Amino acid sequence: MLRLGILVSGGGTNLQAILDELDQGVITNAAVSVVISNNSGAYALKRAEDRGIPAVCISPKCYDNREEFHKALLAELQKKQVDLVVLAGYLVPPMIVEAYPNRIINIHPSLIPSFCGTGFYGVRVHEGVLNRGVKITGATVHFVDTGTDTGPIILQKAVEVQQGDTPEVLQRRVMEEAEWKILPEAID
């Protein structure tokens, strides 16, 4: 069975999509071993706790420097014997990428190579889409390498941009129509 380590920073909507698909048998032969956040107030931790999944906050504020923080994060993943690291609104340093080559995946809310890389995260991606006037956006699941959104693409799903969309409305549609579908599919 594939042991998943899911790294989150906020509400955990992608985590919930994964849990739902595990419950429904869409994701087979996998289980969530740990949910880790760098934010003690992340609702994703409560989602995990409510399901009896180990939920751990590893905050950089608790360490003298970033290297110690990264070492603690890596140690927790290794302690839980994670086979696949799933990033859902989380960045990892090269130290972790090197420890899990081709075993870290990320969901990005655009069709890479558009609207990705440094500065394109969260609602900023959707602001960029709307400012540029594109008609199709979507989401991408990709392997993580040491660049930002540069790893090999696993899956993509397109979503239509609609007249009158705000960044927040578009963000929600991309989550519902693309992210929550292709992330579980990629894990499976």
N, C-alpha and C positions, 0 to 999 in steps of 0.2 A: 504494500500500500504506500502510495506517495504521501509523504508528510509535508504539509504546506506550512510555511511561515509567512504570515501576511503583515506587511509593514504599512501603517496608516498614520495619518496626522489629524484627521478630522472626524466627520460624522460617520464614516464607514458605509456609505451607500454601496460601494463596490464590494465591500466585505459582505454586506447583506445579500447582494446578488449571488455571490459565491455560495453562501450558506443555503440560500433558497434552492439553488441548483444541485447542491449536494443532497438536500432533503428529497428532491424530486427525482434523484437518480440520473440527472443529466450529466453531472460529473461523477465518473465511476472510479473506483479503486484509489480514492484520495480522502484525506482527512486533514482538518486544520489542527496543527500541533501547537501553534502559538500565534497570538496577535500582539504585535509590538507597536507602540506609539512613542513619539518623542514629546507628546503633549498629554499631561495627566488628565486634562479635561476633555479629551477626545471621546465623543460618544461611541466610537467604534470599540473602545475598551469595554464599555457597558454591554454592547451587543455581544461581545465575546463572553463576558462573564455570565450573562443571562443564559448562554448556551453551554456553560460548563467548560469553556475553552480557556486555557491559560491566557491571561491578559496582562501584559507587562508594559510599564512605562519606563523607558530608558531616556532620560532627558539630558541634553548637553549641559544644562544648568547644574547638574549634580557632579560634574567632572571638571578637573582643573584645565583641561584642554580638549580640543576636538579629537586628537588621537586616542586619548583615554576613553572618550565617549564611543568612538568607533570600535575600539577593542571590546568594550562591554557589549555592544550590539552584536558583534561577531560571536562573542562567547555565548550569548543567549541563543543565537541560532544554532550553534554547534551543540550546545547542551540539549536542545530539543531535537537534535538529529534531523534537521530539516533537509528535505531533498530538493524542494523548489521554493524559492523566495518570490513572493508576489508583491510588487510595489503598487500601492493604491494611494497616490498623492504623497510620495515619499522619495527622497533621493538617497543613494548610498555611495560611499566613497570607493575609490579603486581597491582598497584593502578587502572589501567585501566582494566586489566584482571578481577579483582574482581568486578568492576562496571558493566561489560558486560559479565557475566558468560555464556559460550556457545553461545556467540553472537559476537565473533571475529574469523575471518578465515584468514588464511595465505596461500600464494602460495609459495612453495619451489621447486627449480629446480633440484630435484633428487627424486628417489623412496625411501622415508623414510622407514626404518631406515638407509639407506646407505647415506653417504656424507651429513650429517646434523649435527646440533649442533654448538657449539661455533667455529668460524673460517671458517665455510662453508657458504659462501654467495657470490652472484654474480658470477663472472668468476672463483673464487676459487673452487666452486663446480665442475665445468667442468674440471679444472686442475686436481683435485683429481680423477675424473672419468678416465681421460686419463692416468694419472700416474699409476693407479691401473690396467689398461688394461681390464676393464669390457666391455662387448659387448652390454649391454642394460642399459640405464639410463632412465630418464623421469622426471615427475613432480608430486607433491603431493599437494593437498589442504587439510588442516587440521584445526581443532579447535585449538585456541591458549590457552595454559595454562601458568603457571608461569615458566615453563622450556623453553629451546630453542629447537624448533621443536619436542616437546614431546607430544603434544596434540593429541586427537583421530583423526585418518585419515578419511576423507570424501570421497575423490576420488583420484585415481592415474591413470596415463597414461604413458605407456612405449614408449621409443624412441630408435631406433637403433643407436649405435655408429658406425661410418663408418671409414674405412681405410683412413688415412690422415687427419682426423679431427684435427683442432686446437681448443683450448678452446673457442675462439670467434665464430667459425663456429658451434661448438656443442651447444653453448649457444643459438645462433639464432634458430637452428633447434628445440631445446627443447621448446623455446618460441612459435614458430609457430605451431609445431605439438602437443604440450601438454598444456603448460600454458594457451595460449589464448583460448583453448577449454574447459578445465576443470574448470577454475575459473568462467566463466559465468555459466556453468552448475551447479556448487555448489551453486552459489548465487540463481539461479532459484529454 
